[in-house]
Amino acid sequence: MLVDEVMEDVNNKDFDDAYIKAQQIDYTYDWDDQVDEKWDRTRKHVINYIVPAEEKEYGKAIHSREK
């Protein structure tokens, strides 16, 4: 699963790949807004996990948190 790959990248301190993969977490069908919202929340949660890990490792992050 893509989220697992992102977490593995974070654990390996490969923040660029993790961020790129996290951006791909998206629901592509238009027929269910609840599922779309779930994927949006998941993507935001994962990105907001990556950025602090990157800040902790390097003292700053080149990637941005999502609101």
PDB file of N, CA, C and O in Angstrom:
ATOM      1  N   MET A   1       0.844  -1.175   0.000  1.00  0.00           N
ATOM      2  CA  MET A   1       0.000   0.000   0.000  1.00  0.00           C
ATOM      3  C   MET A   1       0.892   1.241   0.000  1.00  0.00           C
ATOM      4  O   MET A   1       1.980   1.236   0.576  1.00  0.00           O
ATOM      5  N   LEU A   2       0.431   2.274  -0.634  1.00  0.00           N
ATOM      6  CA  LEU A   2       1.216   3.490  -0.809  1.00  0.00           C
ATOM      7  C   LEU A   2       1.584   4.139   0.522  1.00  0.00           C
ATOM      8  O   LEU A   2       2.702   4.628   0.681  1.00  0.00           O
ATOM      9  N   VAL A   3       0.668   4.149   1.468  1.00  0.00           N
ATOM     10  CA  VAL A   3       0.959   4.743   2.775  1.00  0.00           C
ATOM     11  C   VAL A   3       2.100   3.994   3.456  1.00  0.00           C
ATOM     12  O   VAL A   3       2.963   4.615   4.078  1.00  0.00           O
ATOM     13  N   ASP A   4       2.113   2.683   3.347  1.00  0.00           N
ATOM     14  CA  ASP A   4       3.206   1.887   3.915  1.00  0.00           C
ATOM     15  C   ASP A   4       4.536   2.234   3.262  1.00  0.00           C
ATOM     16  O   ASP A   4       5.561   2.312   3.940  1.00  0.00           O
ATOM     17  N   GLU A   5       4.525   2.443   1.953  1.00  0.00           N
ATOM     18  CA  GLU A   5       5.753   2.824   1.249  1.00  0.00           C
ATOM     19  C   GLU A   5       6.255   4.184   1.740  1.00  0.00           C
ATOM     20  O   GLU A   5       7.458   4.379   1.914  1.00  0.00           O
ATOM     21  N   VAL A   6       5.339   5.112   1.961  1.00  0.00           N
ATOM     22  CA  VAL A   6       5.720   6.428   2.464  1.00  0.00           C
ATOM     23  C   VAL A   6       6.364   6.299   3.834  1.00  0.00           C
ATOM     24  O   VAL A   6       7.405   6.904   4.088  1.00  0.00           O
ATOM     25  N   MET A   7       5.763   5.523   4.712  1.00  0.00           N
ATOM     26  CA  MET A   7       6.300   5.347   6.056  1.00  0.00           C
ATOM     27  C   MET A   7       7.682   4.691   6.010  1.00  0.00           C
ATOM     28  O   MET A   7       8.565   5.041   6.794  1.00  0.00           O
ATOM     29  N   GLU A   8       7.865   3.752   5.105  1.00  0.00           N
ATOM     30  CA  GLU A   8       9.179   3.120   4.958  1.00  0.00           C
ATOM     31  C   GLU A   8      10.211   4.145   4.473  1.00  0.00           C
ATOM     32  O   GLU A   8      11.345   4.164   4.950  1.00  0.00           O
ATOM     33  N   ASP A   9       9.810   4.990   3.530  1.00  0.00           N
ATOM     34  CA  ASP A   9      10.717   6.046   3.058  1.00  0.00           C
ATOM     35  C   ASP A   9      11.090   6.990   4.193  1.00  0.00           C
ATOM     36  O   ASP A   9      12.250   7.386   4.307  1.00  0.00           O
ATOM     37  N   VAL A  10      10.135   7.354   5.027  1.00  0.00           N
ATOM     38  CA  VAL A  10      10.425   8.234   6.161  1.00  0.00           C
ATOM     39  C   VAL A  10      11.404   7.546   7.107  1.00  0.00           C
ATOM     40  O   VAL A  10      12.366   8.164   7.564  1.00  0.00           O
ATOM     41  N   ASN A  11      11.166   6.285   7.397  1.00  0.00           N
ATOM     42  CA  ASN A  11      12.071   5.535   8.269  1.00  0.00           C
ATOM     43  C   ASN A  11      13.479   5.464   7.696  1.00  0.00           C
ATOM     44  O   ASN A  11      14.457   5.429   8.442  1.00  0.00           O
ATOM     45  N   ASN A  12      13.581   5.444   6.363  1.00  0.00           N
ATOM     46  CA  ASN A  12      14.881   5.406   5.693  1.00  0.00           C
ATOM     47  C   ASN A  12      15.433   6.813   5.431  1.00  0.00           C
ATOM     48  O   ASN A  12      16.472   6.976   4.791  1.00  0.00           O
ATOM     49  N   LYS A  13      14.719   7.822   5.939  1.00  0.00           N
ATOM     50  CA  LYS A  13      15.110   9.231   5.781  1.00  0.00           C
ATOM     51  C   LYS A  13      15.154   9.667   4.317  1.00  0.00           C
ATOM     52  O   LYS A  13      15.941  10.535   3.940  1.00  0.00           O
ATOM     53  N   ASP A  14      14.309   9.062   3.510  1.00  0.00           N
ATOM     54  CA  ASP A  14      14.180   9.428   2.100  1.00  0.00           C
ATOM     55  C   ASP A  14      12.937  10.310   1.959  1.00  0.00           C
ATOM     56  O   ASP A  14      11.911   9.888   1.425  1.00  0.00           O
ATOM     57  N   PHE A  15      13.058  11.532   2.446  1.00  0.00           N
ATOM     58  CA  PHE A  15      11.912  12.424   2.571  1.00  0.00           C
ATOM     59  C   PHE A  15      11.378  12.907   1.229  1.00  0.00           C
ATOM     60  O   PHE A  15      10.175  13.134   1.098  1.00  0.00           O
ATOM     61  N   ASP A  16      12.239  13.070   0.228  1.00  0.00           N
ATOM     62  CA  ASP A  16      11.764  13.489  -1.092  1.00  0.00           C
ATOM     63  C   ASP A  16      10.822  12.445  -1.689  1.00  0.00           C
ATOM     64  O   ASP A  16       9.724  12.775  -2.137  1.00  0.00           O
ATOM     65  N   ASP A  17      11.257  11.185  -1.692  1.00  0.00           N
ATOM     66  CA  ASP A  17      10.389  10.122  -2.223  1.00  0.00           C
ATOM     67  C   ASP A  17       9.118   9.989  -1.403  1.00  0.00           C
ATOM     68  O   ASP A  17       8.039   9.782  -1.957  1.00  0.00           O
ATOM     69  N   ALA A  18       9.237  10.105  -0.088  1.00  0.00           N
ATOM     70  CA  ALA A  18       8.063  10.001   0.776  1.00  0.00           C
ATOM     71  C   ALA A  18       7.057  11.089   0.432  1.00  0.00           C
ATOM     72  O   ALA A  18       5.860  10.822   0.335  1.00  0.00           O
ATOM     73  N   TYR A  19       7.535  12.311   0.248  1.00  0.00           N
ATOM     74  CA  TYR A  19       6.642  13.433  -0.057  1.00  0.00           C
ATOM     75  C   TYR A  19       5.985  13.258  -1.427  1.00  0.00           C
ATOM     76  O   TYR A  19       4.791  13.511  -1.582  1.00  0.00           O
ATOM     77  N   ILE A  20       6.755  12.832  -2.406  1.00  0.00           N
ATOM     78  CA  ILE A  20       6.202  12.604  -3.747  1.00  0.00           C
ATOM     79  C   ILE A  20       5.120  11.532  -3.701  1.00  0.00           C
ATOM     80  O   ILE A  20       4.052  11.696  -4.290  1.00  0.00           O
ATOM     81  N   LYS A  21       5.393  10.452  -3.011  1.00  0.00           N
ATOM     82  CA  LYS A  21       4.399   9.375  -2.904  1.00  0.00           C
ATOM     83  C   LYS A  21       3.171   9.841  -2.137  1.00  0.00           C
ATOM     84  O   LYS A  21       2.047   9.495  -2.500  1.00  0.00           O
ATOM     85  N   ALA A  22       3.370  10.618  -1.088  1.00  0.00           N
ATOM     86  CA  ALA A  22       2.242  11.108  -0.299  1.00  0.00           C
ATOM     87  C   ALA A  22       1.324  11.986  -1.142  1.00  0.00           C
ATOM     88  O   ALA A  22       0.106  11.966  -0.959  1.00  0.00           O
ATOM     89  N   GLN A  23       1.892  12.747  -2.050  1.00  0.00           N
ATOM     90  CA  GLN A  23       1.083  13.584  -2.935  1.00  0.00           C
ATOM     91  C   GLN A  23       0.184  12.748  -3.847  1.00  0.00           C
ATOM     92  O   GLN A  23      -0.814  13.250  -4.364  1.00  0.00           O
ATOM     93  N   GLN A  24       0.531  11.488  -4.044  1.00  0.00           N
ATOM     94  CA  GLN A  24      -0.240  10.603  -4.909  1.00  0.00           C
ATOM     95  C   GLN A  24      -1.421   9.951  -4.187  1.00  0.00           C
ATOM     96  O   GLN A  24      -2.234   9.274  -4.816  1.00  0.00           O
ATOM     97  N   ILE A  25      -1.519  10.150  -2.883  1.00  0.00           N
ATOM     98  CA  ILE A  25      -2.641   9.570  -2.132  1.00  0.00           C
ATOM     99  C   ILE A  25      -3.873  10.403  -2.441  1.00  0.00           C
ATOM    100  O   ILE A  25      -4.048  11.501  -1.912  1.00  0.00           O
ATOM    101  N   ASP A  26      -4.710   9.871  -3.292  1.00  0.00           N
ATOM    102  CA  ASP A  26      -5.860  10.623  -3.771  1.00  0.00           C
ATOM    103  C   ASP A  26      -6.937   9.646  -4.236  1.00  0.00           C
ATOM    104  O   ASP A  26      -6.641   8.557  -4.727  1.00  0.00           O
ATOM    105  N   TYR A  27      -8.162  10.052  -4.072  1.00  0.00           N
ATOM    106  CA  TYR A  27      -9.294   9.265  -4.536  1.00  0.00           C
ATOM    107  C   TYR A  27      -9.715   9.832  -5.883  1.00  0.00           C
ATOM    108  O   TYR A  27     -10.034  11.018  -5.970  1.00  0.00           O
ATOM    109  N   THR A  28      -9.725   9.030  -6.922  1.00  0.00           N
ATOM    110  CA  THR A  28      -9.905   9.542  -8.273  1.00  0.00           C
ATOM    111  C   THR A  28     -11.315   9.385  -8.834  1.00  0.00           C
ATOM    112  O   THR A  28     -11.560   9.753  -9.983  1.00  0.00           O
ATOM    113  N   TYR A  29     -12.231   8.854  -8.062  1.00  0.00           N
ATOM    114  CA  TYR A  29     -13.601   8.705  -8.547  1.00  0.00           C
ATOM    115  C   TYR A  29     -14.468   9.800  -7.959  1.00  0.00           C
ATOM    116  O   TYR A  29     -14.226  10.255  -6.841  1.00  0.00           O
ATOM    117  N   ASP A  30     -15.470  10.223  -8.701  1.00  0.00           N
ATOM    118  CA  ASP A  30     -16.309  11.347  -8.281  1.00  0.00           C
ATOM    119  C   ASP A  30     -17.601  10.928  -7.572  1.00  0.00           C
ATOM    120  O   ASP A  30     -18.404  11.792  -7.219  1.00  0.00           O
ATOM    121  N   TRP A  31     -17.818   9.658  -7.361  1.00  0.00           N
ATOM    122  CA  TRP A  31     -19.122   9.244  -6.886  1.00  0.00           C
ATOM    123  C   TRP A  31     -19.256   9.115  -5.379  1.00  0.00           C
ATOM    124  O   TRP A  31     -20.335   8.747  -4.915  1.00  0.00           O
ATOM    125  N   ASP A  32     -18.244   9.391  -4.596  1.00  0.00           N
ATOM    126  CA  ASP A  32     -18.382   9.259  -3.145  1.00  0.00           C
ATOM    127  C   ASP A  32     -17.539  10.321  -2.423  1.00  0.00           C
ATOM    128  O   ASP A  32     -16.324  10.182  -2.287  1.00  0.00           O
ATOM    129  N   ASP A  33     -18.210  11.373  -1.969  1.00  0.00           N
ATOM    130  CA  ASP A  33     -17.517  12.471  -1.293  1.00  0.00           C
ATOM    131  C   ASP A  33     -16.900  12.042   0.032  1.00  0.00           C
ATOM    132  O   ASP A  33     -15.848  12.554   0.414  1.00  0.00           O
ATOM    133  N   GLN A  34     -17.539  11.109   0.739  1.00  0.00           N
ATOM    134  CA  GLN A  34     -16.994  10.667   2.026  1.00  0.00           C
ATOM    135  C   GLN A  34     -15.658   9.954   1.844  1.00  0.00           C
ATOM    136  O   GLN A  34     -14.730  10.156   2.627  1.00  0.00           O
ATOM    137  N   VAL A  35     -15.565   9.140   0.834  1.00  0.00           N
ATOM    138  CA  VAL A  35     -14.309   8.432   0.564  1.00  0.00           C
ATOM    139  C   VAL A  35     -13.253   9.442   0.122  1.00  0.00           C
ATOM    140  O   VAL A  35     -12.092   9.343   0.520  1.00  0.00           O
ATOM    141  N   ASP A  36     -13.649  10.405  -0.693  1.00  0.00           N
ATOM    142  CA  ASP A  36     -12.729  11.448  -1.136  1.00  0.00           C
ATOM    143  C   ASP A  36     -12.180  12.224   0.062  1.00  0.00           C
ATOM    144  O   ASP A  36     -10.981  12.498   0.127  1.00  0.00           O
ATOM    145  N   GLU A  37     -13.039  12.573   0.996  1.00  0.00           N
ATOM    146  CA  GLU A  37     -12.610  13.283   2.203  1.00  0.00           C
ATOM    147  C   GLU A  37     -11.661  12.418   3.043  1.00  0.00           C
ATOM    148  O   GLU A  37     -10.697  12.923   3.618  1.00  0.00           O
ATOM    149  N   LYS A  38     -11.943  11.118   3.107  1.00  0.00           N
ATOM    150  CA  LYS A  38     -11.072  10.211   3.858  1.00  0.00           C
ATOM    151  C   LYS A  38      -9.665  10.195   3.269  1.00  0.00           C
ATOM    152  O   LYS A  38      -8.683  10.254   4.007  1.00  0.00           O
ATOM    153  N   TRP A  39      -9.563  10.116   1.938  1.00  0.00           N
ATOM    154  CA  TRP A  39      -8.253  10.097   1.287  1.00  0.00           C
ATOM    155  C   TRP A  39      -7.535  11.429   1.463  1.00  0.00           C
ATOM    156  O   TRP A  39      -6.318  11.463   1.644  1.00  0.00           O
ATOM    157  N   ASP A  40      -8.297  12.536   1.411  1.00  0.00           N
ATOM    158  CA  ASP A  40      -7.687  13.847   1.655  1.00  0.00           C
ATOM    159  C   ASP A  40      -7.114  13.921   3.068  1.00  0.00           C
ATOM    160  O   ASP A  40      -5.999  14.403   3.263  1.00  0.00           O
ATOM    161  N   ARG A  41      -7.873  13.447   4.047  1.00  0.00           N
ATOM    162  CA  ARG A  41      -7.385  13.442   5.431  1.00  0.00           C
ATOM    163  C   ARG A  41      -6.155  12.552   5.579  1.00  0.00           C
ATOM    164  O   ARG A  41      -5.202  12.900   6.277  1.00  0.00           O
ATOM    165  N   THR A  42      -6.188  11.407   4.918  1.00  0.00           N
ATOM    166  CA  THR A  42      -5.054  10.481   4.979  1.00  0.00           C
ATOM    167  C   THR A  42      -3.805  11.123   4.386  1.00  0.00           C
ATOM    168  O   THR A  42      -2.728  11.058   4.978  1.00  0.00           O
ATOM    169  N   ARG A  43      -3.952  11.747   3.211  1.00  0.00           N
ATOM    170  CA  ARG A  43      -2.815  12.408   2.569  1.00  0.00           C
ATOM    171  C   ARG A  43      -2.255  13.510   3.474  1.00  0.00           C
ATOM    172  O   ARG A  43      -1.043  13.596   3.669  1.00  0.00           O
ATOM    173  N   LYS A  44      -3.129  14.345   4.021  1.00  0.00           N
ATOM    174  CA  LYS A  44      -2.681  15.424   4.904  1.00  0.00           C
ATOM    175  C   LYS A  44      -1.976  14.874   6.143  1.00  0.00           C
ATOM    176  O   LYS A  44      -0.944  15.399   6.560  1.00  0.00           O
ATOM    177  N   HIS A  45      -2.530  13.832   6.721  1.00  0.00           N
ATOM    178  CA  HIS A  45      -1.932  13.227   7.908  1.00  0.00           C
ATOM    179  C   HIS A  45      -0.528  12.703   7.598  1.00  0.00           C
ATOM    180  O   HIS A  45       0.405  12.910   8.374  1.00  0.00           O
ATOM    181  N   VAL A  46      -0.391  12.032   6.470  1.00  0.00           N
ATOM    182  CA  VAL A  46       0.898  11.459   6.094  1.00  0.00           C
ATOM    183  C   VAL A  46       1.911  12.571   5.824  1.00  0.00           C
ATOM    184  O   VAL A  46       3.051  12.494   6.282  1.00  0.00           O
ATOM    185  N   ILE A  47       1.506  13.599   5.089  1.00  0.00           N
ATOM    186  CA  ILE A  47       2.415  14.710   4.811  1.00  0.00           C
ATOM    187  C   ILE A  47       2.810  15.410   6.107  1.00  0.00           C
ATOM    188  O   ILE A  47       3.965  15.797   6.282  1.00  0.00           O
ATOM    189  N   ASN A  48       1.862  15.570   7.002  1.00  0.00           N
ATOM    190  CA  ASN A  48       2.162  16.224   8.271  1.00  0.00           C
ATOM    191  C   ASN A  48       2.949  15.316   9.216  1.00  0.00           C
ATOM    192  O   ASN A  48       3.355  15.755  10.291  1.00  0.00           O
ATOM    193  N   TYR A  49       3.164  14.086   8.840  1.00  0.00           N
ATOM    194  CA  TYR A  49       4.082  13.176   9.525  1.00  0.00           C
ATOM    195  C   TYR A  49       5.490  13.306   8.934  1.00  0.00           C
ATOM    196  O   TYR A  49       6.485  13.257   9.657  1.00  0.00           O
ATOM    197  N   ILE A  50       5.556  13.471   7.623  1.00  0.00           N
ATOM    198  CA  ILE A  50       6.839  13.569   6.934  1.00  0.00           C
ATOM    199  C   ILE A  50       7.592  14.829   7.345  1.00  0.00           C
ATOM    200  O   ILE A  50       8.778  14.766   7.670  1.00  0.00           O
ATOM    201  N   VAL A  51       6.919  15.954   7.331  1.00  0.00           N
ATOM    202  CA  VAL A  51       7.588  17.243   7.536  1.00  0.00           C
ATOM    203  C   VAL A  51       8.276  17.330   8.902  1.00  0.00           C
ATOM    204  O   VAL A  51       9.439  17.730   8.952  1.00  0.00           O
ATOM    205  N   PRO A  52       7.619  16.975  10.012  1.00  0.00           N
ATOM    206  CA  PRO A  52       8.338  17.021  11.290  1.00  0.00           C
ATOM    207  C   PRO A  52       9.516  16.044  11.362  1.00  0.00           C
ATOM    208  O   PRO A  52      10.529  16.333  11.999  1.00  0.00           O
ATOM    209  N   ALA A  53       9.378  14.900  10.712  1.00  0.00           N
ATOM    210  CA  ALA A  53      10.488  13.941  10.693  1.00  0.00           C
ATOM    211  C   ALA A  53      11.676  14.532   9.936  1.00  0.00           C
ATOM    212  O   ALA A  53      12.827  14.364  10.337  1.00  0.00           O
ATOM    213  N   GLU A  54      11.387  15.208   8.864  1.00  0.00           N
ATOM    214  CA  GLU A  54      12.433  15.864   8.087  1.00  0.00           C
ATOM    215  C   GLU A  54      13.075  16.995   8.902  1.00  0.00           C
ATOM    216  O   GLU A  54      14.295  17.155   8.900  1.00  0.00           O
ATOM    217  N   GLU A  55      12.239  17.775   9.598  1.00  0.00           N
ATOM    218  CA  GLU A  55      12.756  18.855  10.450  1.00  0.00           C
ATOM    219  C   GLU A  55      13.642  18.297  11.562  1.00  0.00           C
ATOM    220  O   GLU A  55      14.681  18.872  11.887  1.00  0.00           O
ATOM    221  N   LYS A  56      13.228  17.188  12.132  1.00  0.00           N
ATOM    222  CA  LYS A  56      14.005  16.575  13.203  1.00  0.00           C
ATOM    223  C   LYS A  56      15.371  16.096  12.686  1.00  0.00           C
ATOM    224  O   LYS A  56      16.385  16.233  13.370  1.00  0.00           O
ATOM    225  N   GLU A  57      15.381  15.544  11.494  1.00  0.00           N
ATOM    226  CA  GLU A  57      16.615  15.006  10.919  1.00  0.00           C
ATOM    227  C   GLU A  57      17.583  16.108  10.471  1.00  0.00           C
ATOM    228  O   GLU A  57      18.790  16.010  10.697  1.00  0.00           O
ATOM    229  N   TYR A  58      17.050  17.152   9.839  1.00  0.00           N
ATOM    230  CA  TYR A  58      17.912  18.156   9.216  1.00  0.00           C
ATOM    231  C   TYR A  58      17.833  19.547   9.856  1.00  0.00           C
ATOM    232  O   TYR A  58      18.547  20.459   9.439  1.00  0.00           O
ATOM    233  N   GLY A  59      16.982  19.710  10.853  1.00  0.00           N
ATOM    234  CA  GLY A  59      16.844  21.015  11.484  1.00  0.00           C
ATOM    235  C   GLY A  59      15.867  21.936  10.771  1.00  0.00           C
ATOM    236  O   GLY A  59      15.470  22.967  11.314  1.00  0.00           O
ATOM    237  N   LYS A  60      15.480  21.566   9.554  1.00  0.00           N
ATOM    238  CA  LYS A  60      14.462  22.295   8.793  1.00  0.00           C
ATOM    239  C   LYS A  60      13.907  21.352   7.731  1.00  0.00           C
ATOM    240  O   LYS A  60      14.490  20.309   7.434  1.00  0.00           O
ATOM    241  N   ALA A  61      12.784  21.737   7.175  1.00  0.00           N
ATOM    242  CA  ALA A  61      12.152  20.919   6.142  1.00  0.00           C
ATOM    243  C   ALA A  61      12.054  21.714   4.857  1.00  0.00           C
ATOM    244  O   ALA A  61      11.775  22.913   4.879  1.00  0.00           O
ATOM    245  N   ILE A  62      12.283  21.049   3.740  1.00  0.00           N
ATOM    246  CA  ILE A  62      12.081  21.723   2.461  1.00  0.00           C
ATOM    247  C   ILE A  62      10.647  21.528   1.970  1.00  0.00           C
ATOM    248  O   ILE A  62      10.191  22.235   1.071  1.00  0.00           O
ATOM    249  N   HIS A  63       9.952  20.583   2.556  1.00  0.00           N
ATOM    250  CA  HIS A  63       8.562  20.326   2.193  1.00  0.00           C
ATOM    251  C   HIS A  63       7.635  21.073   3.145  1.00  0.00           C
ATOM    252  O   HIS A  63       8.042  21.463   4.239  1.00  0.00           O
ATOM    253  N   SER A  64       6.405  21.266   2.731  1.00  0.00           N
ATOM    254  CA  SER A  64       5.450  22.035   3.530  1.00  0.00           C
ATOM    255  C   SER A  64       4.359  21.151   4.105  1.00  0.00           C
ATOM    256  O   SER A  64       3.944  20.159   3.506  1.00  0.00           O
ATOM    257  N   ARG A  65       3.910  21.548   5.288  1.00  0.00           N
ATOM    258  CA  ARG A  65       2.765  20.873   5.910  1.00  0.00           C
ATOM    259  C   ARG A  65       1.497  21.223   5.137  1.00  0.00           C
ATOM    260  O   ARG A  65       1.446  22.221   4.418  1.00  0.00           O
ATOM    261  N   GLU A  66       0.489  20.392   5.300  1.00  0.00           N
ATOM    262  CA  GLU A  66      -0.820  20.683   4.709  1.00  0.00           C
ATOM    263  C   GLU A  66      -1.768  21.113   5.813  1.00  0.00           C
ATOM    264  O   GLU A  66      -1.684  20.639   6.946  1.00  0.00           O
ATOM    265  N   LYS A  67      -2.653  21.999   5.471  1.00  0.00           N
ATOM    266  CA  LYS A  67      -3.644  22.508   6.436  1.00  0.00           C
ATOM    267  C   LYS A  67      -4.935  21.751   6.341  1.00  0.00           C
ATOM    268  O   LYS A  67      -5.878  22.044   7.077  1.00  0.00           O
TER     269      LYS A  67
END
